Amino acid sequence: MKIKFVTVFVTIFYFTSCNSAPKNPLIGVWELEASSWNGENMTLEEPKMVKVFTNNHVIFNYYEPNLIENETLLATAFGDYSFADGKLKEVIKNHTRSDNIGNEYDIEVTMGAQNNSYTQTLTFGEDVVLVEKWKRIE
C-alpha cells in the first residue's frame, strides 16, 4: 500500500513539476504610473496610458504632441514581442504614425514585487533614456 501511494505521489509530482513552464509575468493589462526622459520626470496626461500584453502581442496607447496643430494626440501601436531574462523586444506592426511601422525596440525590464509592477528602460541612441513605471490593472 505504501509503495502504491509513493508511486502515485512521485508520478503526480513529476508531471506537475516538469510540465509547468514559467508564466510570462508581462501578460496582462498595465497602466503607466511614472515616466522620465533623461532623469527628468514627465507630467502624465489623463486618462493614463495603457499597455496590454497577450502571449505574443502588445498593444499600447500614448500621447504624442502634434506639432502641426499644436495639440496632443492619442496614438496607438500594435506589434509582436518576446520577453526573456529581463529583456523585452517589441516589433511594431501597426502604428498611428506609419513611419513607426517596422521599428524594433530593445527594452530592459525589471519586474516589481509579485509581478504587479514593472519598470522599463529604453535607450534611444547613446544619450536619450526613457524610463517608464507601469502597474498591473488586470
N, C-alpha and C positions, 0 to 999 in steps of 0.2 A: 504494500500500500504506500509506504514512504517513497519507494522508488518511482511509482507512478506519479505521485504528487510532484516530486523533484523534476522528473522528466517533463511533465506538463508545464511547470513553472519555468524551467530553463527554455523550453520551446517558445512560450509566450514572450519571455524576456528577450530572446534572440530576435524574434520577428518584430517586436515593437521598437527595440533599440536600433536595429540595423536598417529599418525601412523609413525611419523618420528623418528626412533631410531637414537641415536647419531652415526655419522660416525666414523669408526676406523681411526684415524689420521695416522697410520703406513702404510696403503695401499698405495703402490706406489713404485718408484724406488729411491734409495738413493746412494750417493757416499761418501766415507769416507773422511773427512776433516782433522781430527787430531786423534792421538791415544797416550796413555801413559800407561806404566806399573809402578805401584807404584809411580806415580807422575813424572816419567822421560819420557820426550817426545820421541817418536819413529820417525824415518825417514820413510816416506811413499814411497813405491815403485810406479812406473808408469808402466802401467796405474793404476789409483787408483782403490781400491776395490769397489765393487758394491754389494748392498743388495736389494732384491726385496721381497715385502710383497704382497700377494693376500689376499683374505678373510680369508683363513685358512692355507696357506702355506708360507714358507720362503725359499729363495734360496740365497746363497751368495758365493762369492769367497774371498780368502785371500792368502797372500804369506806366505809360510812356509819354513824354512830352511831345506834342505835335508842334513843331517849330513853325509850320506854315500858318496854322490857325491860332497859335498861341494858347492852346488848351491841352489838357491831359487826356489821353485816350486810354481806354481799357483794351489791351492787346491780349491775344490768346495764342498759345503754342501747343503743339501735339508732336509726340515723337516716340521713338523706341529708346530703351535704356537697358543698361546692365549695371549690376552692383555686386561687388565682392571686395572683401578686405578693406572697407572704408573708402573705396574708390567707386565713384558714380560716373558713368559715361552716358550722356544724353545726345541723341542724334535727332535733330529737328526734321520732321516730315511735312508739317503744315504750320503756317505761321501767319499772323495778321500782316506782317511785313514780309512779302515774298522773298526779299533778298536774304532773309534769315533761314530759308528752307535749305536743308543740307548742312547747316552748321553743326559741328560736333563740339561738345564741351566736356572736359575732364575736370571733375569736381571732387574735392576732398570732403568726406562726410564723417562727422563724429556723432554717434548716437548718444542720446541722453539717458537718464535713469529709466529703466523699464521700457525703453524704446518709445516713450511718449513725447519725445522732442528730438530734434537733431539740428546740428549746425553744419552748413555747407560753405565751403570756401572755394572761390573761383578766381583764378588769376588771369587777367587779360594782358597779353604782352608781358613785359618784365616788371612793370611797376604799378599796375592798377589792380587792386584786390577788392572783390565784393564778398562780404560775409553776410549770410542770412541765417536767422534762427527761426525754426519752424516748430509749431506744436501740433500734436495729433488732435484732430477733432472727430475722427471716426476710424 
